[in-house]
């Protein structure tokens, strides 16, 4: 992969701006979860994709960091005049197995179908959530908070495979 696994202050700035733009209407509008649902779908699927060690989802995750860094540094430098290229401590979600990858593929497919049928505003929210989720998963803090995710995906996949193989049925 030629993407980045290191996030800069500019990339973090851009992700936090998009996060704020999605959280503010929810916060000021009665805090109904349905107002955040589209954003959270994108964020969740991006966190799942961040656990992928390669493939198209791993590639997209790594390249989202490069995009965020470049655009965020331009936004920050243009607004403040100060450079925002300092790197943050990077993190990584590791340990995804074949059965966990099976679950990730199903989740990405489900969100892609949701995105396809969503109205224009929800498409933007899903895309924004995926961008923010992918970018924030490059940081040590968020990757550490989500360190349980690959194991949970693997366990869910193991359960589905066991059910289809008839384990415990006969």
C-alpha positions as CSV (number, residue, x, y, z in Angstrom):
1,X,0.0,0.0,0.0
2,X,1.2,3.5,-0.8
3,X,-1.2,5.3,1.6
4,X,-0.3,6.6,5.0
5,X,-0.8,5.2,8.4
6,X,0.2,8.4,10.1
7,X,-2.2,11.3,10.7
8,X,-1.1,14.9,10.9
9,X,-2.7,17.7,12.8
10,X,-4.2,18.9,9.5
11,X,-5.9,15.6,8.9
12,X,-7.2,15.5,12.5
13,X,-8.5,19.1,12.0
14,X,-10.5,18.1,8.9
15,X,-11.9,15.0,10.6
16,X,-13.0,17.0,13.7
17,X,-14.6,19.7,11.5
18,X,-16.7,17.1,9.7
19,X,-17.5,15.4,13.0
20,X,-18.7,18.7,14.5
21,X,-20.8,19.4,11.4
22,X,-22.6,16.1,12.0
23,X,-22.9,16.2,15.8
24,X,-24.1,19.8,16.1
25,X,-27.5,19.3,14.4
26,X,-28.1,16.2,16.6
27,X,-27.0,18.1,19.8
28,X,-29.2,21.2,19.1
29,X,-32.1,19.2,17.7
30,X,-33.4,17.1,20.5
31,X,-30.6,14.5,20.5
32,X,-32.6,11.9,18.6
33,X,-30.5,9.0,17.5
34,X,-32.2,8.9,14.1
35,X,-30.5,12.2,13.3
36,X,-27.1,10.5,13.8
37,X,-28.0,7.1,12.3
38,X,-26.6,7.8,8.8
39,X,-23.3,9.2,10.2
40,X,-22.9,6.3,12.6
41,X,-23.4,3.8,9.8
42,X,-20.6,5.3,7.9
43,X,-18.4,5.6,11.0
44,X,-19.0,1.9,12.0
45,X,-18.3,0.5,8.6
46,X,-15.1,2.6,8.4
47,X,-14.0,1.2,11.8
48,X,-14.6,-2.3,10.4
49,X,-12.6,-1.5,7.3
50,X,-9.8,-0.1,9.4
51,X,-9.3,-3.6,10.8
52,X,-8.6,-5.0,7.4
53,X,-4.9,-5.6,6.8
54,X,-5.2,-5.2,3.1
55,X,-7.5,-5.5,0.1
56,X,-9.6,-2.7,-1.2
57,X,-10.9,-1.8,2.2
58,X,-7.4,-1.6,3.8
59,X,-6.3,0.4,0.8
60,X,-9.2,2.8,1.1
61,X,-8.5,3.3,4.8
62,X,-4.8,4.1,4.2
63,X,-5.6,6.5,1.4
64,X,-8.2,8.3,3.4
65,X,-5.4,9.3,5.8
66,X,-3.4,10.8,2.9
67,X,-6.4,12.7,1.6
68,X,-7.3,14.0,5.1
69,X,-3.7,15.1,5.7
70,X,-3.4,17.0,2.5
71,X,-6.8,18.7,2.6
72,X,-6.6,19.4,6.3
73,X,-3.2,20.9,6.2
74,X,-4.4,23.3,3.4
75,X,-7.5,24.2,5.4
76,X,-5.5,24.8,8.6
77,X,-2.7,26.7,7.0
78,X,-5.1,28.8,4.9
79,X,-7.2,29.7,8.0
80,X,-4.4,30.3,10.5
81,X,-1.2,30.8,8.6
82,X,0.5,28.1,10.8
83,X,1.7,24.7,9.5
84,X,-0.3,21.7,10.5
85,X,2.0,18.9,9.3
86,X,3.1,17.6,12.7
87,X,2.4,13.9,13.0
88,X,0.3,12.3,15.7
89,X,1.0,8.9,17.3
90,X,-0.4,6.3,15.0
91,X,-2.6,3.4,15.9
92,X,-3.8,0.3,14.1
93,X,-6.6,-2.3,14.5
94,X,-4.9,-5.7,14.2
95,X,-6.0,-9.3,14.4
96,X,-8.8,-9.6,11.9
97,X,-9.1,-13.2,10.7
98,X,-11.0,-14.8,7.8
99,X,-14.3,-15.1,9.6
100,X,-14.1,-11.5,10.8
101,X,-13.3,-10.4,7.3
102,X,-16.5,-12.2,6.2
103,X,-18.5,-10.0,8.7
104,X,-16.7,-6.8,7.5
105,X,-17.6,-7.6,3.9
106,X,-21.3,-8.1,4.8
107,X,-21.3,-4.9,6.8
108,X,-19.8,-2.9,4.0
109,X,-22.2,-4.4,1.5
110,X,-25.2,-3.6,3.8
111,X,-24.1,0.1,4.2
112,X,-23.3,0.4,0.5
113,X,-26.9,-0.7,-0.3
114,X,-28.2,1.8,2.3
115,X,-26.1,4.5,0.8
116,X,-27.4,3.7,-2.7
117,X,-31.1,4.1,-1.6
118,X,-30.5,7.0,0.8
119,X,-31.6,10.6,0.1
120,X,-28.8,13.1,-0.8
121,X,-28.4,14.4,2.7
122,X,-28.0,10.9,4.2
123,X,-25.5,10.0,1.5
124,X,-23.4,12.9,2.6
125,X,-23.7,11.9,6.2
126,X,-22.8,8.2,5.5
127,X,-19.8,9.4,3.5
128,X,-18.8,11.9,6.2
129,X,-19.1,9.2,8.9
130,X,-16.9,6.8,6.8
131,X,-14.3,9.5,6.3
132,X,-14.2,10.5,10.0
133,X,-14.2,6.9,11.2
134,X,-11.4,6.0,8.9
135,X,-9.3,9.0,9.7
136,X,-9.8,8.7,13.5
137,X,-8.9,5.0,13.4
138,X,-5.4,6.1,12.3
139,X,-4.8,7.6,15.8
140,X,-3.5,5.7,18.7
141,X,-6.3,6.8,21.0
142,X,-9.2,5.7,18.8
143,X,-7.5,2.6,17.7
144,X,-6.9,1.7,21.3
145,X,-10.5,2.4,22.2
146,X,-11.6,0.0,19.4
147,X,-9.0,-2.7,20.0
148,X,-11.8,-5.0,20.9
149,X,-13.4,-4.7,17.4
150,X,-11.3,-7.3,15.4
151,X,-11.8,-10.0,18.1
152,X,-15.6,-9.3,18.1
153,X,-15.8,-9.4,14.4
154,X,-13.9,-12.7,14.4
155,X,-16.2,-14.2,17.1
156,X,-19.3,-13.1,15.2
157,X,-18.0,-14.7,12.0
158,X,-17.0,-17.9,13.9
159,X,-20.6,-18.1,15.2
160,X,-22.1,-17.7,11.8
161,X,-19.8,-20.3,10.2
162,X,-20.5,-22.7,13.1
163,X,-24.3,-22.2,12.6
164,X,-24.1,-23.0,8.9
165,X,-21.9,-26.0,9.5
166,X,-24.5,-27.4,11.9
167,X,-22.3,-27.2,15.0
168,X,-24.4,-27.9,18.1
169,X,-27.5,-28.7,16.0
170,X,-27.3,-32.4,15.7
